[in-house]
Amino acid sequence: TDTAGLGELPALEELVLSANRLEHFGGLPGCRALRRLWLDRNRLTRLENLESVGGLQELHVGGNVGVRTLAGLVGLVNLRVLTAAGTGIAKLRELEALMLLPALSTVAFRDPHYEDAPVAAAEDYRQRAVHALPQVAEIDTRVEARERREVQDTYLQSMLRFSDTMQQLRTQEAAHL
């Protein structure tokens, strides 16, 4: 499967090509207005021909385990959001390609819908990402939000158990009076 036939849609702003068994992305030079592109859950091994959609602001490539480098993102100066969980990105030096993307504000190598990219398991990953990417405000925010929710849920459950225990004690005390 490829992207042939999609090249002349000049007003197209969003394109979802998720789970289409794409082995390569041939570019979309006729889609100058494209801002959001989903290439997740395909069979990509490289991020290539993206310069043809230079106005791209969001790129979702999660679930392409064969993708091992971010070099193909160079030149996407308008890119604000990159989701790359479930890719084969393993080396911290791959973050260097993201340093050249001045508009980038959100990056995710972790996402509850995919396995973490191997780079997310690297020692000091988060600290190094924060240091290397000063323009990025949110790193793996979905996972952080989920973890925050889990902590809140655990706290709420413990408060409910405490409340139930107190109610039982009051009931027992009233029965003994």
Steps between C-alpha positions, in 0.01 A plus 500: 500500500624852425384860488477527121184681397495727803744752357262767369278601789615859559241582770547178701589585863476161674582156369463174690699216346502286815523122467533495121806274480704783351862396460613845392357848481538639151428861591209724416636801310153606384366519856643837599234564766559170684545571872426167673617160377443160658737231375471285813469120499652446158815318390725801457872454553600861424347842535557633151360742243347711776658816360221490241260598781712774654204668668430191707420580864411157638654167409393169651729206420439273801494127449753495214754278676734509200560876534834537677603856413345846507732644236214528250335769712769759431342788315157475662542841662125533568465164675349550846394145598684172447373169632748216454413239764520147369780585260847347506665828606756380753789745513494825691701666225189476281361786708758723329286504184222655710728782612470641148121533521437842658119473523502155663314517831372146561688171464383154601713186500261351755130454442248261658386385153845373398801352666757758600769576246825347629652847545251564782669223702845654464669618814427868565271511193264761639772725642701483180193568288409803710858629477542433128160636398444832677226593253291197601247567775343153523679167491294181518210699649240234443692254711566763764131588507411131529749451785364809675148359459611163640647672806179700546290185460711315758464790743125518442465124554694519826281791617186301416633197692579725797151648486345151483712385796398804705134436420534136609663608827223750568239233429676253734534764771131590476408131526698464825335801666 
